[in-house]
């Protein structure tokens, strides 16, 4: 299990796609996600390989009938999957060396309905708004844990650009 963290355009996501994703998760309806991908395909990439989607994107996506899978591709409009700043496999050691609140600051909040939150990898998917990034930065900057030192630099750059975070496993 690897902690992956990406700078995320939270404001654009919130206004352009969050409601579509939430409603798709609530209804398990893929049609709005298909439409979103179709309309924005030139801005989207494969979240695993980072390669641009092509006009025949349905052949690039393994399960075009799953809202989580489609959402995973659609949210690449708001981050670059090639720029991972997470703590990687060091996450597995966090339980022993970080407080619960520090661990939470490395994550964020889920999006979607409580009965079906967005989780394409089925191991956790979290978001932080720019305000939450600021709170995480404040909390983690009080820690002297070596796991968080490099991560703080990443959070600082997100703060400077007023970006949010996308964290996934």
RAKA-V949810 format. One record per pair of residues at least 24 apart in sequence whose C-alpha atoms are under 7 Angstrom apart, sorted by the first residue. I is the first residue (numbers start at 1). J is the second residue. Records with the same first field share a line. If there is no record, write none. Layout:
I->J + J
This chain:
1->89 + 169
2->88 + 89 + 91 + 169
3->86 + 87 + 88 + 89 + 91 + 168 + 169
4->84 + 85 + 86 + 87 + 88 + 167 + 168 + 169
5->84 + 85 + 86 + 165 + 166 + 167 + 168
6->79 + 83 + 84 + 85 + 165 + 166 + 167
7->79 + 158 + 163 + 164 + 165 + 166
8->78 + 79 + 163 + 164 + 165 + 166
9->78 + 79 + 163 + 164
10->129 + 163 + 164
13->78
21->71
22->112 + 113
24->67
25->67 + 112 + 113 + 116
26->113 + 116
28->67
29->67
30->65 + 66 + 67
33->70 + 71
37->74
43->77
44->73 + 74 + 76 + 77
45->73 + 76
46->73
47->72 + 73 + 76 + 81
50->81 + 82
68->118 + 119 + 120
69->120
72->120
85->151 + 154
86->151
102->139 + 140
105->136
107->167
121->169
123->169
124->168 + 169
125->167 + 168 + 169
126->166 + 167 + 168
127->165 + 166 + 167
128->164 + 165 + 166
129->164 + 165
130->159 + 162 + 163 + 164
133->159 + 164
134->159
